[in-house]
Amino acid sequence: MELQKEVAGKKLYDYQKEDLEKIFTELAKLPEGSNILYQLPTGGGKTVVFSEITRRYIETTKKKVVVLTHRIELSFQTSRMLHGFGVSNKIINSDVKELNDQDEYMCFVAMVETLNNRLQEEKVKINNIGLVIIDEAHYNSFRKLFKYFEHATILGVTATPLSSNIKLPMKDHYKKLIVGKSIKSLIANGYLAKADLYSYDVSLKSLKLGIHGDYTVKSSDEFYGNHNMLGKLVTAYEEVAKGTKTLIFNNGINTSFYVYETFKKAGYDIRHLDNRNTASERREILDWFAQTPNAILTSVSILTTGFDEPTVESIILNRATRSLTLYFQMIGRGSRILPNKNGFKVIDLGNNIARFGPWDEPLDWQEIFHFPDFYLENIKNDEEIEKEFIYEMPDELKAKFAKSENIDFDVKEEYKKVFEEGKKSKLVLERSIEQHAQICVENSEDIFDARILAKALKEEIAFRVKQYSYCIMNNTKNYKEWLEEDYERKLRSRISKKFAQQM
């Protein structure tokens, strides 16, 4: 069938047409009742692709299509998109108790829980179903419905073909995976915006893993709600994202409230959103966010799916996750392109980029799909990530030390030298303090200026102390905190002595 034409104003891109052909080729090859999976990155237009699949499938087979979603917002969005492709459809929601008018429709959009309840009650039975499309297929709530559609072909659609439950791999339910274009390719061809990634050094030792394999809300709230992390968040925003439309993702509602209060107090235009807001409150907040140029919106996971605001310019991951799906979903919220937008910024305060790799780095989805255990077992642990982290002084701060020839100091290299010289390891920190004092004095008019510069080095001091503590294999939180305080005190003292010597 010719796919070049526009359908009710909707146009398919070349890569989407290619994927459609691949999918229909597989559907033709496989026996009825087979399950296949289609992967396409967030922002690549999965809904567009499966809406055209629905239209074409109904036209060629005269069989019905059911589209399953896991959230009510997605049901409405999907229904609207299908209408845009000329596919008349009915939403099966909690208001629909029976389907007396089913012969009037060839397509139904349903929330998984609602449809499951109706099918269990035997109040709804859809005749002549040939194809079931499952949006966000990595969620496991859909599996309970498979038994009702044994004779239909199931097409799962997802950006990340990795099950949300390690014990229920997707390969057990889908026969074949069809992989769409990579994020890198979509960026190169102007379909997605390019992400500038900024990572900040954080120690996640206090975070605890829950039974589902991700960090618990309680431990995340305690860590990200503390004064230091809130301060780091505001600093990161001011260094990278100030004046841009910004979306902040948190793991807990308490953290999001703390973020809201902190930014509000600092004079920024910010709102908070979570799943306890009513539909009208949510609409009002999202309208405000869409219409306000420098708006900041802090939320919990509610905006990871079914939310599309192309004007987002910055994403802040104010949380850590071990979910590859969540990682891609959060960053993907900033990836839409506009005539005046071909890039966006990502600030990572949870070591997520180090854990999963850069957002646009191609992944072997076939390997992840077929060997999920191997992939999950090889995700970097937090201690390994922290050891490998390299601090880079922000350009704005670097400019304040322009009079110094060299502002770098390699703690690990210095430790090796000191070890080879047979001297005490504390000498490493003494040499580091001396170097910091030197560059503060070189770039200051008086002792007060130098002390202000020393305060601005807090992040770098924490990094150097952490590197040193790894070298001497004493990485306890209390010891590092004591070392940092001691370092800052000695640095102030060394600056004073240097100015005294000058006089």
Secondary structure as GFF3:
##gff-version 3
##sequence-region A 1 503
A	DSSP	alpha_helix	14	29	.	.	.	ID=ss1
A	DSSP	beta_strand	35	39	.	.	.	ID=ss2
A	DSSP	alpha_helix	46	61	.	.	.	ID=ss3
A	DSSP	beta_strand	64	69	.	.	.	ID=ss4
A	DSSP	alpha_helix	72	84	.	.	.	ID=ss5
A	DSSP	beta_strand	90	92	.	.	.	ID=ss6
A	DSSP	three_ten_helix	102	104	.	.	.	ID=ss7
A	DSSP	beta_strand	107	111	.	.	.	ID=ss8
A	DSSP	alpha_helix	112	120	.	.	.	ID=ss9
A	DSSP	beta_strand	129	135	.	.	.	ID=ss10
A	DSSP	three_ten_helix	140	149	.	.	.	ID=ss11
A	DSSP	beta_strand	153	158	.	.	.	ID=ss12
A	DSSP	three_ten_helix	170	172	.	.	.	ID=ss13
A	DSSP	beta_strand	176	179	.	.	.	ID=ss14
A	DSSP	alpha_helix	183	188	.	.	.	ID=ss15
A	DSSP	beta_strand	194	199	.	.	.	ID=ss16
A	DSSP	alpha_helix	217	224	.	.	.	ID=ss17
A	DSSP	alpha_helix	227	236	.	.	.	ID=ss18
A	DSSP	pi_helix	237	241	.	.	.	ID=ss19
A	DSSP	beta_strand	246	249	.	.	.	ID=ss20
A	DSSP	alpha_helix	253	265	.	.	.	ID=ss21
A	DSSP	beta_strand	270	273	.	.	.	ID=ss22
A	DSSP	alpha_helix	279	291	.	.	.	ID=ss23
A	DSSP	beta_strand	296	299	.	.	.	ID=ss24
A	DSSP	three_ten_helix	301	303	.	.	.	ID=ss25
A	DSSP	beta_strand	314	317	.	.	.	ID=ss26
A	DSSP	alpha_helix	324	332	.	.	.	ID=ss27
A	DSSP	beta_strand	343	348	.	.	.	ID=ss28
A	DSSP	alpha_helix	352	356	.	.	.	ID=ss29
A	DSSP	alpha_helix	365	370	.	.	.	ID=ss30
A	DSSP	alpha_helix	372	377	.	.	.	ID=ss31
A	DSSP	alpha_helix	382	388	.	.	.	ID=ss32
A	DSSP	alpha_helix	395	398	.	.	.	ID=ss33
A	DSSP	three_ten_helix	399	401	.	.	.	ID=ss34
A	DSSP	alpha_helix	411	421	.	.	.	ID=ss35
A	DSSP	alpha_helix	426	442	.	.	.	ID=ss36
A	DSSP	alpha_helix	447	456	.	.	.	ID=ss37
A	DSSP	alpha_helix	458	471	.	.	.	ID=ss38
A	DSSP	alpha_helix	477	502	.	.	.	ID=ss39
###
